[in-house]
Amino acid sequence: MNTLEQVEEEIALEESIGLNNEIVLFNDDVNTFDHVIETLVYVCEHTWEQAEQCAILVHYKGKCTVKTGELEKLKPICSALLEAGLSAEII
């Protein structure tokens, strides 16, 4: 028989597994910093500062995680990034 504590631990584990998806944005030679920043603000609901930091990381490191969460919630966000001409994928 499961105790309440065991059930709560199982639910917490299931919830954390669901949040292990990430949208990774990749560097390219096409998009400007302004376009990347504006897109992250609009699509990912980043603050301007957060979007700017992500753009800098992408530029210098080649990639950056821009959003984490459940796969079903990330799919339309990733699609919108791709439609805006950015290089992104869900991992």
N, C-alpha and C positions, 0 to 999 in steps of 0.2 A: 504494500500500500504506500502511495506517495504522500509525503507530508506536504504541507503548504509551502514550506521552504524549498523543497525539491522542485515542486511545480514552478515556483517563482524563478528558480535558477534556470530551469529548462526554457521558460518563456524569455528570459533575459538573453540566453544563448541564441535562441532562434532570432530574436530581434537584432542582435549584434551581427549574426551571419548575414542577415538581409542588408546590412549597411556596409558591407565590405566592397561594394562596387565603387569604381572611381571613373570620372571622366578625366582623361589625360589630354592636354593640349600640347601639340608639337610645333616646333619652330618651322618656319618656311621663309622663303626669300621673296614672298609676294606681298603679304599684308603689312601695313604700317602699324606702328605702336598705337596710334590713335584709333585705328579700326579695331584692333584686338581689344583695347581697353573699353571702347564704347560697346562692343559686342558682349564682353563679359559683364558689364554693368547691366545691359538690357536683358540678355538671355539668362545669365547665372545669378542675377540680382546681387552682384558684388558691389561693394562701395567703390568709389573711384580709386581710392588708395589701394584697396585689395586687388582690384583689376590691374592697376599699374605694377604692383609687385609681381603678380603672376606673369605679366607681359615681360618684365625684366628677367625673371627666372627662365621663362621659355627661351628668350633670346640668348642668354648666357649658358644655360644648362641643357638646352635642346628640348626640354619638356617640363610640364608642371601639372600636378593634379589641381583641377579647378573646381571640382564638385564631387562629393561623395554621397552615397545614399542607396536607396533601393533601386534595383535595375529598372523597374517599370517607370519610376519617376525620372530616371536619368535618360531614358531613351529619347523622349521629345526634346530634351535640352541638348543632347549630343547632336540630334538631327538639325536643330536650329543653328548650332555652331558650324556644322558642315555646310548648311545652306548659305551661311554668311561668308563662306569661302575659307574658313579656318580648318586646320588639320587636327582632328580629335578622334578619340575612340574610347569606348568603355572597356575597362579591364576589371 
